[in-house]
Amino acid sequence: MPSNNSKYSQEMREQTARHILETGKSATSMAEELGIGVDTVCRWVREYRRKHGMPGLREAVRCRLKKVEERRNRRIREEREDILTVKEDFEENNRICGSTATGNIGRHFTTTGSEVA
């Protein structure tokens, strides 16, 4: 908690912390910009988070990672479904046409175009 003889007003502390959280600007760059110690600015951000019921940084990072992982897993499931659909379409096409994908494997041709066994 800030003391009554603090160099910085409560309003400045909160504005600085809110700016960092809203813009994503680093506490380090903000501290340098203001000529204030990094530890001081980080403390302001922690206090602001607590005061406003916001998750701590570790919890926020965990939450973000969970969202990224969920999005990644959803994309993988969609890609897998797409691959299975293409495979099924390919197999259905081969069944209808009566051909196989490996029909020409093993055949070789000379440079003149005649077939060689």
Beta strands, then each sheet from edge to edge (+ up, - down):
strand 1: 108-109
strand 2: 115-116
sheet 1: 1+ 2-
end
